[in-house]
Amino acid sequence: MIEIAGVKLIDLVPPNLREDPTIRAAAEALDGEIRKVSQLIPRVTIQANLDALPERWIDELAWQYHVDFYDPALPIEQKRQLVKNSLAWHHRKGTASAVRELIQEVFGDGEIKEWFEYGGEPGRFKVITSNAAVTAEDAGKFLATLDSVRRISAHLEAIEITMTDTLQMYIGMPLHIGEFMTV
């Protein structure tokens, strides 16, 4: 494979023009510039170099890519991950899978129940999570970002937090054995 850094411009010129001193001088003068530009090419691919970019660039890219869950106070690695995933998220906006991913991001676990799965009104859905560590702050964060991923025609009916626990239960009842006599 030919690398652009190893190509000389004079080699690309037709043979009848290679001996012209003006063209030869121009080609040699441009060779240095072509080498400089070819060395910069790997730096131009921003998406591939996100892990090496400084934090201020990541913040700018988050703004440019309209990252919905972005918070400038987050750790740099989390910021990078959000920017990396933002394009894929934008492709899935308005789908149940986008809401499912938001549920996983905020609550850790959970699921979405569409209206037809629980007998609700058309266009409604519920979010159900069994994560006992969910706080009101988490629910607020979820509600703040939900509008950026849900269908406009879909409306959240409730966030249900279900908890299960194993209990030892003892049931007792009295038993009376006897006859009733009526006189």
RASULBEL-V46708 format. One record per pair of residues at least 4 apart in sequence whose C-alpha atoms are under 8 Angstrom apart, sorted by the first residue. I is the first residue (numbers start at 1). J is the second residue. D is the distance in whole Angstrom. If there is no record, write none. Layout:
I_J_D, I_J_D
This chain:
2_6_7, 2_7_8, 3_7_7, 4_35_8, 4_38_7, 5_34_7, 5_35_5, 5_38_6, 5_39_8, 7_11_7, 8_12_7, 8_27_8, 8_28_8, 8_31_6, 9_13_7, 9_27_5, 9_28_7, 9_30_7, 9_31_6, 10_18_7, 10_24_6, 10_27_5, 10_28_7, 13_17_7, 13_18_6, 14_18_7, 15_19_8, 17_23_7, 18_23_7, 18_24_6, 19_23_8, 19_24_7, 20_24_6, 21_25_6, 22_26_6, 23_27_6, 24_28_6, 25_29_6, 26_30_6, 27_31_6, 28_32_7, 29_33_7, 30_34_6, 31_35_6, 32_36_6, 33_37_6, 34_38_6, 35_39_6, 36_40_7, 37_41_7, 40_44_7, 41_45_7, 43_49_7, 45_49_7, 46_50_6, 47_84_7, 49_53_7, 50_58_7, 50_80_7, 50_84_8, 51_80_7, 53_57_6, 53_58_7, 54_58_7, 55_59_6, 55_76_7, 56_60_6, 57_61_6, 58_62_6, 58_79_7, 58_80_7, 58_83_7, 59_63_6, 59_72_7, 59_79_8, 60_64_6, 61_65_6, 61_83_7, 62_66_6, 62_67_5, 62_70_7, 62_82_8, 62_83_6, 63_67_7, 65_83_7, 65_86_7, 65_87_7, 66_86_8, 67_82_7, 67_83_7, 67_86_6, 68_86_8, 68_145_7, 68_148_7, 69_82_7, 69_145_7, 70_74_8, 70_79_7, 70_82_7, 71_79_8, 72_79_8, 74_78_6, 74_79_6, 75_79_6, 76_80_6, 77_81_6, 78_82_6, 79_83_6, 80_84_6, 81_85_6, 82_86_6, 83_87_8, 85_89_6, 86_90_6, 87_91_7, 88_92_7, 89_93_6, 89_98_7, 92_97_7, 92_98_6, 93_98_6, 93_148_8, 93_149_5, 93_150_7, 93_151_7, 94_98_7, 94_149_5, 94_150_5, 94_151_4, 94_152_7, 95_99_7, 95_149_7, 95_150_6, 95_151_6, 96_100_6, 96_112_8, 96_150_7, 97_101_6, 98_102_6, 98_149_6, 98_150_7, 99_103_6, 99_112_8, 99_146_7, 99_149_6, 99_150_6, 100_104_6, 100_110_8, 100_111_6, 100_112_6, 101_105_6, 102_106_6, 102_142_7, 102_146_8, 102_149_8, 103_107_5, 103_108_7, 103_109_7, 103_110_6, 103_111_7, 103_127_8, 103_142_7, 104_108_5, 104_109_5, 104_110_7, 106_138_6, 106_141_7, 106_142_6, 107_129_7, 107_131_7, 107_134_6, 107_138_7, 108_131_7, 109_129_6, 109_130_7, 109_131_6, 110_127_7, 110_128_5, 110_129_4, 110_130_6, 110_131_8, 111_127_6, 111_128_5, 111_129_6, 112_125_7, 112_126_6, 112_127_5, 112_128_6, 113_117_6, 113_118_7, 113_125_6, 113_126_5, 113_127_6, 113_128_7, 114_118_7, 114_123_8, 114_124_7, 114_125_4, 114_126_7, 115_119_6, 115_120_5, 115_121_6, 115_122_6, 115_123_7, 115_124_5, 115_125_5, 115_126_8, 116_120_6, 116_121_8, 116_122_7, 120_124_7, 120_125_8, 123_153_6, 123_154_5, 123_155_6, 124_154_6, 124_155_5, 124_156_6, 124_157_6, 125_154_7, 125_155_6, 125_156_5, 125_157_6, 125_158_7, 126_156_6, 126_157_5, 126_158_5, 126_159_6, 126_160_7, 127_156_8, 127_158_6, 127_159_5, 127_160_6, 128_159_6, 128_160_5, 128_161_6, 128_162_7, 129_159_8, 129_160_6, 129_161_5, 129_162_6, 130_161_6, 130_162_5, 130_163_6, 130_164_8, 131_161_7, 131_162_8, 131_163_8, 132_161_7, 132_162_8, 132_163_7, 134_138_6, 134_139_7, 135_139_6, 136_140_6, 137_141_6, 138_142_6, 139_143_6, 139_159_8, 140_144_6, 141_145_6, 142_146_6, 143_147_7, 145_149_7, 146_150_6, 147_151_8, 147_152_8, 150_154_7
